[in-house]
Amino acid sequence: MSDPVHSARTLWWLFEPVYAVTFLQPESRAAFEAAGLDGGWRGYFAGRSAPLGAVDAPPVIAAFFSFAPATVERALPEVWTHASPEQALTARTEGSAAALARLLAPVEPEQVESAATALEEAVARLDCAGRVLAAANAALPRPADVYGRLWQAAAVLREHRGDGHVAALVAAGLDGCEAPVLHCALDASREVLQPLRGWTDAEWAAAAARLVERGWLTAEGAVTELGRVRHRSVEAATDLAAGRVWEGLPHDELDRLTTALKPIAALCREQMPINPLAMPPVNR
């Protein structure tokens, strides 16, 4: 944890699994369904976009970036006829808190409190300028329950990093389909990621052809050296944009946060039914 950029990536691997429980655990699905958001994607698009209000599809297509527009349009604005943004927010917080309470039963309550407080302190230091999803989530009321607090702080940090990642992808000249195509050519599973993002085979093939034309992929779909260089640049820009919040923190404070989060992240990762981000395992 010697510098803010390294800290940004290290801590991302630790708070991302905490955030992900809201869409990948039975308590979360049950909470969304109880709010009228059944079918999986209704809960996802309503829950994640609810901080923005009863938004239509175009802003969400832009903000979520790597989802096929048709996939977003099937959910929005139709989801708001089933639940209001306020109901979606309540469902995602209560479902996430219930999931974390079960998953983190082996963790001492004091450690959960320590991790939640440390992440909340990080959220308070965030600069959300240019980061719409992070700003909308940071403006939400603080949950009373410690598991809800832990989840919400992780969500703000995750969306903050995600907003910066989208900016890096746009700056690199990648579009919403080219980004997952490149990701799968590098180290992710197309069989998992393509249906999750909703791109058709024709859209996927067209995006791959554009990357071939630009010299990022070979005709066989392998990543070229230029593609690897460009990908590393995107990841470095993402880490740099996410690193400022960790600047100036003493090493022992960063180490305490890492130590508190590692077993929490590991327990959350162990129970993920899928691994859409191809995240490495977290060692306890």
Short mmCIF file of the C-alpha atoms (twelve columns), coordinates in Angstrom:
data_MODEL
# 
_entry.id   MODEL 
# 
loop_
_atom_site.group_PDB 
_atom_site.id 
_atom_site.type_symbol 
_atom_site.label_atom_id 
_atom_site.label_alt_id 
_atom_site.label_comp_id 
_atom_site.label_asym_id 
_atom_site.label_seq_id 
_atom_site.Cartn_x 
_atom_site.Cartn_y 
_atom_site.Cartn_z 
_atom_site.pdbx_PDB_model_num 
ATOM 1   C CA . MET A 1   0.000   0.000   0.000   1 
ATOM 2   C CA . SER A 2   2.898   2.349   -0.790  1 
ATOM 3   C CA . ASP A 3   1.101   4.849   -2.996  1 
ATOM 4   C CA . PRO A 4   -2.465  6.083   -3.692  1 
ATOM 5   C CA . VAL A 5   -2.684  4.378   -7.104  1 
ATOM 6   C CA . HIS A 6   -1.716  0.993   -5.684  1 
ATOM 7   C CA . SER A 7   -4.063  1.563   -2.752  1 
ATOM 8   C CA . ALA A 8   -6.932  2.359   -5.126  1 
ATOM 9   C CA . ARG A 9   -6.609  -0.986  -6.901  1 
ATOM 10  C CA . THR A 10  -5.980  -3.002  -3.745  1 
ATOM 11  C CA . LEU A 11  -8.995  -1.564  -1.963  1 
ATOM 12  C CA . TRP A 12  -11.198 -1.935  -5.047  1 
ATOM 13  C CA . TRP A 13  -10.726 -5.720  -4.897  1 
ATOM 14  C CA . LEU A 14  -11.913 -5.507  -1.279  1 
ATOM 15  C CA . PHE A 15  -14.977 -3.265  -1.481  1 
ATOM 16  C CA . GLU A 16  -16.256 -4.542  -4.860  1 
ATOM 17  C CA . PRO A 17  -17.447 -7.909  -3.430  1 
ATOM 18  C CA . VAL A 18  -19.263 -6.067  -0.630  1 
ATOM 19  C CA . TYR A 19  -21.094 -3.921  -3.178  1 
ATOM 20  C CA . ALA A 20  -21.925 -6.904  -5.408  1 
ATOM 21  C CA . VAL A 21  -24.129 -8.640  -2.823  1 
ATOM 22  C CA . THR A 22  -26.971 -6.292  -3.704  1 
ATOM 23  C CA . PHE A 23  -27.518 -8.064  -7.022  1 
ATOM 24  C CA . LEU A 24  -26.133 -11.543 -6.332  1 
ATOM 25  C CA . GLN A 25  -27.636 -12.747 -3.054  1 
ATOM 26  C CA . PRO A 26  -31.095 -14.210 -2.246  1 
ATOM 27  C CA . GLU A 27  -31.918 -11.585 0.400   1 
ATOM 28  C CA . SER A 28  -31.398 -8.825  -2.142  1 
ATOM 29  C CA . ARG A 29  -33.481 -10.539 -4.804  1 
ATOM 30  C CA . ALA A 30  -36.255 -11.132 -2.270  1 
ATOM 31  C CA . ALA A 31  -36.248 -7.466  -1.233  1 
ATOM 32  C CA . PHE A 32  -36.492 -6.286  -4.836  1 
ATOM 33  C CA . GLU A 33  -39.260 -8.774  -5.572  1 
ATOM 34  C CA . ALA A 34  -41.191 -7.647  -2.491  1 
ATOM 35  C CA . ALA A 35  -41.002 -4.108  -3.859  1 
ATOM 36  C CA . GLY A 36  -42.502 -5.280  -7.167  1 
ATOM 37  C CA . LEU A 37  -39.193 -5.542  -9.025  1 
ATOM 38  C CA . ASP A 38  -39.142 -9.173  -10.077 1 
ATOM 39  C CA . GLY A 39  -37.226 -10.759 -12.913 1 
ATOM 40  C CA . GLY A 40  -33.666 -9.851  -11.944 1 
ATOM 41  C CA . TRP A 41  -33.019 -7.035  -14.398 1 
ATOM 42  C CA . ARG A 42  -35.819 -4.884  -12.994 1 
ATOM 43  C CA . GLY A 43  -34.127 -4.971  -9.608  1 
ATOM 44  C CA . TYR A 44  -30.722 -4.283  -11.107 1 
ATOM 45  C CA . PHE A 45  -31.647 -1.288  -13.252 1 
ATOM 46  C CA . ALA A 46  -34.095 0.167   -10.739 1 
ATOM 47  C CA . GLY A 47  -31.773 -0.392  -7.783  1 
ATOM 48  C CA . ARG A 48  -28.673 1.011   -9.405  1 
ATOM 49  C CA . SER A 49  -30.305 3.973   -11.153 1 
ATOM 50  C CA . ALA A 50  -32.714 4.915   -8.331  1 
ATOM 51  C CA . PRO A 51  -30.328 7.517   -6.815  1 
ATOM 52  C CA . LEU A 52  -30.856 9.488   -10.039 1 
ATOM 53  C CA . GLY A 53  -34.658 9.483   -9.634  1 
ATOM 54  C CA . ALA A 54  -37.250 8.081   -12.053 1 
ATOM 55  C CA . VAL A 55  -34.810 8.357   -14.933 1 
ATOM 56  C CA . ASP A 56  -35.464 7.199   -18.514 1 
ATOM 57  C CA . ALA A 57  -33.152 4.896   -20.461 1 
ATOM 58  C CA . PRO A 58  -30.778 7.338   -22.272 1 
ATOM 59  C CA . PRO A 59  -28.937 8.685   -19.189 1 
ATOM 60  C CA . VAL A 60  -28.578 5.147   -17.824 1 
ATOM 61  C CA . ILE A 61  -27.232 3.856   -21.152 1 
ATOM 62  C CA . ALA A 62  -24.617 6.600   -20.920 1 
ATOM 63  C CA . ALA A 63  -23.791 6.141   -17.227 1 
ATOM 64  C CA . PHE A 64  -23.724 2.322   -17.145 1 
ATOM 65  C CA . PHE A 65  -21.774 2.399   -20.452 1 
ATOM 66  C CA . SER A 66  -21.192 -1.276  -21.263 1 
ATOM 67  C CA . PHE A 67  -24.831 -2.413  -21.395 1 
ATOM 68  C CA . ALA A 68  -26.543 -2.775  -24.751 1 
ATOM 69  C CA . PRO A 69  -29.053 0.071   -25.197 1 
ATOM 70  C CA . ALA A 70  -31.837 -2.400  -26.005 1 
ATOM 71  C CA . THR A 71  -31.254 -4.161  -22.664 1 
ATOM 72  C CA . VAL A 72  -31.577 -0.915  -20.732 1 
ATOM 73  C CA . GLU A 73  -34.621 0.143   -22.751 1 
ATOM 74  C CA . ARG A 74  -36.433 -3.082  -21.860 1 
ATOM 75  C CA . ALA A 75  -36.174 -2.109  -18.200 1 
ATOM 76  C CA . LEU A 76  -36.439 1.686   -18.192 1 
ATOM 77  C CA . PRO A 77  -38.671 3.563   -17.714 1 
ATOM 78  C CA . GLU A 78  -41.022 0.566   -17.315 1 
ATOM 79  C CA . VAL A 79  -39.605 -0.362  -13.888 1 
ATOM 80  C CA . TRP A 80  -41.007 2.841   -12.361 1 
ATOM 81  C CA . THR A 81  -44.531 1.528   -12.954 1 
ATOM 82  C CA . HIS A 82  -43.712 -1.268  -10.481 1 
ATOM 83  C CA . ALA A 83  -41.812 0.658   -7.787  1 
ATOM 84  C CA . SER A 84  -40.777 4.228   -7.108  1 
ATOM 85  C CA . PRO A 85  -37.097 5.172   -6.815  1 
ATOM 86  C CA . GLU A 86  -37.613 5.526   -3.063  1 
ATOM 87  C CA . GLN A 87  -38.996 1.979   -2.846  1 
ATOM 88  C CA . ALA A 88  -36.114 0.662   -4.954  1 
ATOM 89  C CA . LEU A 89  -33.581 2.379   -2.692  1 
ATOM 90  C CA . THR A 90  -35.194 0.917   0.420   1 
ATOM 91  C CA . ALA A 91  -35.211 -2.545  -1.138  1 
ATOM 92  C CA . ARG A 92  -31.572 -2.449  -2.172  1 
ATOM 93  C CA . THR A 93  -30.383 -1.192  1.235   1 
ATOM 94  C CA . GLU A 94  -32.477 -3.613  3.288   1 
ATOM 95  C CA . GLY A 95  -31.682 -6.566  1.020   1 
ATOM 96  C CA . SER A 96  -27.968 -5.789  0.979   1 
ATOM 97  C CA . ALA A 97  -27.852 -5.354  4.759   1 
ATOM 98  C CA . ALA A 98  -29.651 -8.663  5.294   1 
ATOM 99  C CA . ALA A 99  -27.291 -10.446 2.902   1 
ATOM 100 C CA . LEU A 100 -24.221 -9.001  4.608   1 
ATOM 101 C CA . ALA A 101 -25.554 -9.869  8.065   1 
ATOM 102 C CA . ARG A 102 -25.759 -13.524 6.997   1 
ATOM 103 C CA . LEU A 103 -22.494 -13.635 5.062   1 
ATOM 104 C CA . LEU A 104 -20.495 -11.860 7.744   1 
ATOM 105 C CA . ALA A 105 -21.800 -13.829 10.713  1 
ATOM 106 C CA . PRO A 106 -18.283 -15.230 11.358  1 
ATOM 107 C CA . VAL A 107 -16.825 -11.695 11.546  1 
ATOM 108 C CA . GLU A 108 -16.679 -9.912  14.880  1 
ATOM 109 C CA . PRO A 109 -19.202 -7.019  15.011  1 
ATOM 110 C CA . GLU A 110 -16.401 -4.651  16.022  1 
ATOM 111 C CA . GLN A 111 -14.543 -5.472  12.804  1 
ATOM 112 C CA . VAL A 112 -17.638 -4.800  10.700  1 
ATOM 113 C CA . GLU A 113 -18.111 -1.486  12.520  1 
ATOM 114 C CA . SER A 114 -14.453 -0.609  11.972  1 
ATOM 115 C CA . ALA A 115 -14.647 -1.371  8.263   1 
ATOM 116 C CA . ALA A 116 -17.913 0.564   7.827   1 
ATOM 117 C CA . THR A 117 -16.534 3.601   9.653   1 
ATOM 118 C CA . ALA A 118 -13.285 3.587   7.675   1 
ATOM 119 C CA . LEU A 119 -15.120 3.368   4.348   1 
ATOM 120 C CA . GLU A 120 -17.506 6.142   5.400   1 
ATOM 121 C CA . GLU A 121 -14.504 8.324   6.239   1 
ATOM 122 C CA . ALA A 122 -13.161 7.642   2.760   1 
ATOM 123 C CA . VAL A 123 -16.520 8.579   1.225   1 
ATOM 124 C CA . ALA A 124 -16.444 11.876  3.124   1 
ATOM 125 C CA . ARG A 125 -13.107 12.681  1.435   1 
ATOM 126 C CA . LEU A 126 -14.324 11.958  -2.106  1 
ATOM 127 C CA . ASP A 127 -14.447 14.596  -4.793  1 
ATOM 128 C CA . CYS A 128 -17.447 13.613  -6.932  1 
ATOM 129 C CA . ALA A 129 -17.043 16.334  -9.575  1 
ATOM 130 C CA . GLY A 130 -17.708 14.733  -12.958 1 
ATOM 131 C CA . ARG A 131 -18.912 11.522  -11.317 1 
ATOM 132 C CA . VAL A 132 -22.685 11.515  -11.535 1 
ATOM 133 C CA . LEU A 133 -23.454 8.060   -10.125 1 
ATOM 134 C CA . ALA A 134 -21.045 8.529   -7.227  1 
ATOM 135 C CA . ALA A 135 -22.468 11.955  -6.388  1 
ATOM 136 C CA . ALA A 136 -26.056 10.690  -6.448  1 
ATOM 137 C CA . ASN A 137 -25.198 7.783   -4.141  1 
ATOM 138 C CA . ALA A 138 -23.118 9.936   -1.800  1 
ATOM 139 C CA . ALA A 139 -26.110 12.251  -1.312  1 
ATOM 140 C CA . LEU A 140 -28.321 9.474   0.077   1 
ATOM 141 C CA . PRO A 141 -29.135 9.296   3.806   1 
ATOM 142 C CA . ARG A 142 -26.809 7.197   5.953   1 
ATOM 143 C CA . PRO A 143 -28.406 3.849   6.899   1 
ATOM 144 C CA . ALA A 144 -28.855 3.211   10.616  1 
ATOM 145 C CA . ASP A 145 -27.806 -0.448  10.458  1 
ATOM 146 C CA . VAL A 146 -24.050 -1.168  10.415  1 
ATOM 147 C CA . TYR A 147 -24.412 -3.638  7.536   1 
ATOM 148 C CA . GLY A 148 -26.394 -1.072  5.561   1 
ATOM 149 C CA . ARG A 149 -23.700 1.511   6.299   1 
ATOM 150 C CA . LEU A 150 -20.972 -0.863  5.138   1 
ATOM 151 C CA . TRP A 151 -22.822 -1.616  1.916   1 
ATOM 152 C CA . GLN A 152 -23.660 2.012   1.104   1 
ATOM 153 C CA . ALA A 153 -20.095 3.215   1.672   1 
ATOM 154 C CA . ALA A 154 -18.821 0.424   -0.580  1 
ATOM 155 C CA . ALA A 155 -21.431 1.375   -3.195  1 
ATOM 156 C CA . VAL A 156 -20.352 5.032   -3.268  1 
ATOM 157 C CA . LEU A 157 -16.686 4.093   -3.615  1 
ATOM 158 C CA . ARG A 158 -17.527 1.557   -6.302  1 
ATOM 159 C CA . GLU A 159 -19.583 4.008   -8.355  1 
ATOM 160 C CA . HIS A 160 -16.882 6.658   -7.887  1 
ATOM 161 C CA . ARG A 161 -14.314 4.306   -9.371  1 
ATOM 162 C CA . GLY A 162 -16.773 3.215   -12.059 1 
ATOM 163 C CA . ASP A 163 -17.443 6.795   -13.156 1 
ATOM 164 C CA . GLY A 164 -13.696 7.324   -13.491 1 
ATOM 165 C CA . HIS A 165 -13.330 4.063   -15.414 1 
ATOM 166 C CA . VAL A 166 -16.000 5.116   -17.897 1 
ATOM 167 C CA . ALA A 167 -14.168 8.420   -18.396 1 
ATOM 168 C CA . ALA A 168 -10.934 6.494   -19.075 1 
ATOM 169 C CA . LEU A 169 -12.685 4.226   -21.585 1 
ATOM 170 C CA . VAL A 170 -14.209 7.186   -23.390 1 
ATOM 171 C CA . ALA A 171 -10.842 8.958   -23.470 1 
ATOM 172 C CA . ALA A 172 -9.315  5.823   -25.019 1 
ATOM 173 C CA . GLY A 173 -11.933 5.912   -27.779 1 
ATOM 174 C CA . LEU A 174 -13.772 2.749   -26.753 1 
ATOM 175 C CA . ASP A 175 -17.543 2.403   -26.974 1 
ATOM 176 C CA . GLY A 176 -19.906 0.404   -24.794 1 
ATOM 177 C CA . CYS A 177 -19.570 -2.839  -26.749 1 
ATOM 178 C CA . GLU A 178 -15.883 -2.589  -27.627 1 
ATOM 179 C CA . ALA A 179 -14.943 -2.383  -23.935 1 
ATOM 180 C CA . PRO A 180 -16.356 -5.818  -22.952 1 
ATOM 181 C CA . VAL A 181 -15.107 -7.353  -26.222 1 
ATOM 182 C CA . LEU A 182 -11.573 -6.254  -25.335 1 
ATOM 183 C CA . HIS A 183 -12.057 -7.420  -21.736 1 
ATOM 184 C CA . CYS A 184 -13.077 -10.891 -22.910 1 
ATOM 185 C CA . ALA A 185 -10.184 -11.071 -25.354 1 
ATOM 186 C CA . LEU A 186 -7.862  -10.394 -22.428 1 
ATOM 187 C CA . ASP A 187 -9.109  -12.448 -19.493 1 
ATOM 188 C CA . ALA A 188 -12.892 -12.618 -19.095 1 
ATOM 189 C CA . SER A 189 -15.474 -15.139 -20.264 1 
ATOM 190 C CA . ARG A 190 -17.547 -14.075 -23.245 1 
ATOM 191 C CA . GLU A 191 -20.096 -16.758 -22.351 1 
ATOM 192 C CA . VAL A 192 -20.698 -14.939 -19.052 1 
ATOM 193 C CA . LEU A 193 -20.183 -11.297 -19.953 1 
ATOM 194 C CA . GLN A 194 -21.946 -10.954 -23.306 1 
ATOM 195 C CA . PRO A 195 -25.381 -12.124 -22.119 1 
ATOM 196 C CA . LEU A 196 -25.005 -10.109 -18.904 1 
ATOM 197 C CA . ARG A 197 -24.454 -6.959  -20.946 1 
ATOM 198 C CA . GLY A 198 -27.099 -7.857  -23.528 1 
ATOM 199 C CA . TRP A 199 -25.131 -7.454  -26.760 1 
ATOM 200 C CA . THR A 200 -26.204 -9.539  -29.759 1 
ATOM 201 C CA . ASP A 201 -23.723 -11.695 -31.661 1 
ATOM 202 C CA . ALA A 202 -23.899 -9.251  -34.582 1 
ATOM 203 C CA . GLU A 203 -23.143 -6.278  -32.324 1 
ATOM 204 C CA . TRP A 204 -20.300 -8.177  -30.680 1 
ATOM 205 C CA . ALA A 205 -18.783 -9.168  -34.024 1 
ATOM 206 C CA . ALA A 206 -19.024 -5.595  -35.325 1 
ATOM 207 C CA . ALA A 207 -17.272 -4.268  -32.221 1 
ATOM 208 C CA . ALA A 208 -14.520 -6.877  -32.605 1 
ATOM 209 C CA . ALA A 209 -14.094 -5.879  -36.252 1 
ATOM 210 C CA . ARG A 210 -13.643 -2.243  -35.243 1 
ATOM 211 C CA . LEU A 211 -10.956 -3.254  -32.755 1 
ATOM 212 C CA . VAL A 212 -9.218  -5.302  -35.466 1 
ATOM 213 C CA . GLU A 213 -9.295  -2.295  -37.780 1 
ATOM 214 C CA . ARG A 214 -7.709  -0.141  -35.074 1 
ATOM 215 C CA . GLY A 215 -4.994  -2.713  -34.441 1 
ATOM 216 C CA . TRP A 216 -6.112  -3.685  -30.923 1 
ATOM 217 C CA . LEU A 217 -7.119  -7.249  -31.884 1 
ATOM 218 C CA . THR A 218 -5.887  -9.703  -34.471 1 
ATOM 219 C CA . ALA A 219 -8.267  -11.122 -37.068 1 
ATOM 220 C CA . GLU A 220 -8.485  -14.241 -34.864 1 
ATOM 221 C CA . GLY A 221 -9.596  -12.148 -31.883 1 
ATOM 222 C CA . ALA A 222 -6.350  -12.174 -29.897 1 
ATOM 223 C CA . VAL A 223 -5.151  -8.991  -28.212 1 
ATOM 224 C CA . THR A 224 -2.240  -7.313  -29.979 1 
ATOM 225 C CA . GLU A 225 0.630   -5.596  -28.209 1 
ATOM 226 C CA . LEU A 226 -1.008  -2.255  -29.058 1 
ATOM 227 C CA . GLY A 227 -4.237  -3.492  -27.490 1 
ATOM 228 C CA . ARG A 228 -2.413  -4.492  -24.323 1 
ATOM 229 C CA . VAL A 229 -0.695  -1.124  -24.122 1 
ATOM 230 C CA . ARG A 230 -3.998  0.705   -24.572 1 
ATOM 231 C CA . HIS A 231 -5.699  -1.518  -21.982 1 
ATOM 232 C CA . ARG A 232 -2.942  -0.892  -19.452 1 
ATOM 233 C CA . SER A 233 -3.323  2.825   -20.065 1 
ATOM 234 C CA . VAL A 234 -7.061  2.636   -19.339 1 
ATOM 235 C CA . GLU A 235 -6.467  0.709   -16.121 1 
ATOM 236 C CA . ALA A 236 -3.718  3.105   -15.037 1 
ATOM 237 C CA . ALA A 237 -5.978  6.110   -15.693 1 
ATOM 238 C CA . THR A 238 -8.773  4.449   -13.704 1 
ATOM 239 C CA . ASP A 239 -6.493  3.798   -10.740 1 
ATOM 240 C CA . LEU A 240 -5.104  7.319   -10.894 1 
ATOM 241 C CA . ALA A 241 -8.594  8.836   -10.905 1 
ATOM 242 C CA . ALA A 242 -9.594  6.654   -7.945  1 
ATOM 243 C CA . GLY A 243 -6.397  7.199   -5.975  1 
ATOM 244 C CA . ARG A 244 -6.827  10.727  -4.713  1 
ATOM 245 C CA . VAL A 245 -9.060  9.714   -1.811  1 
ATOM 246 C CA . TRP A 246 -6.194  7.651   -0.362  1 
ATOM 247 C CA . GLU A 247 -3.556  10.386  -0.669  1 
ATOM 248 C CA . GLY A 248 -1.924  11.464  2.569   1 
ATOM 249 C CA . LEU A 249 -3.298  8.606   4.656   1 
ATOM 250 C CA . PRO A 250 -0.673  7.017   6.916   1 
ATOM 251 C CA . HIS A 251 0.393   3.517   5.929   1 
ATOM 252 C CA . ASP A 252 -0.785  2.095   9.233   1 
ATOM 253 C CA . GLU A 253 -4.293  3.500   8.636   1 
ATOM 254 C CA . LEU A 254 -4.442  1.957   5.169   1 
ATOM 255 C CA . ASP A 255 -3.164  -1.315  6.579   1 
ATOM 256 C CA . ARG A 256 -5.860  -1.319  9.266   1 
ATOM 257 C CA . LEU A 257 -8.548  -0.797  6.636   1 
ATOM 258 C CA . THR A 258 -7.122  -3.561  4.460   1 
ATOM 259 C CA . THR A 259 -6.926  -5.925  7.414   1 
ATOM 260 C CA . ALA A 260 -10.549 -5.193  8.372   1 
ATOM 261 C CA . LEU A 261 -11.840 -5.646  4.828   1 
ATOM 262 C CA . LYS A 262 -9.980  -8.796  3.762   1 
ATOM 263 C CA . PRO A 263 -12.077 -11.370 5.651   1 
ATOM 264 C CA . ILE A 264 -15.242 -9.439  4.796   1 
ATOM 265 C CA . ALA A 265 -14.414 -9.424  1.092   1 
ATOM 266 C CA . ALA A 266 -13.406 -13.081 1.149   1 
ATOM 267 C CA . LEU A 267 -16.706 -14.170 2.705   1 
ATOM 268 C CA . CYS A 268 -18.681 -12.135 0.163   1 
ATOM 269 C CA . ARG A 269 -16.664 -13.521 -2.770  1 
ATOM 270 C CA . GLU A 270 -17.089 -17.116 -1.632  1 
ATOM 271 C CA . GLN A 271 -20.858 -16.810 -1.983  1 
ATOM 272 C CA . MET A 272 -20.996 -15.176 -5.414  1 
ATOM 273 C CA . PRO A 273 -22.924 -17.420 -7.821  1 
ATOM 274 C CA . ILE A 274 -21.142 -15.805 -10.795 1 
ATOM 275 C CA . ASN A 275 -17.985 -13.771 -11.280 1 
ATOM 276 C CA . PRO A 276 -18.844 -11.156 -13.927 1 
ATOM 277 C CA . LEU A 277 -15.737 -9.047  -13.219 1 
ATOM 278 C CA . ALA A 278 -13.276 -11.962 -13.243 1 
ATOM 279 C CA . MET A 279 -12.074 -10.794 -9.858  1 
ATOM 280 C CA . PRO A 280 -9.223  -12.774 -8.300  1 
ATOM 281 C CA . PRO A 281 -9.870  -14.536 -4.995  1 
ATOM 282 C CA . VAL A 282 -9.288  -12.520 -1.832  1 
ATOM 283 C CA . ASN A 283 -6.840  -14.177 0.525   1 
ATOM 284 C CA . ARG A 284 -7.852  -13.936 4.152   1 
# 
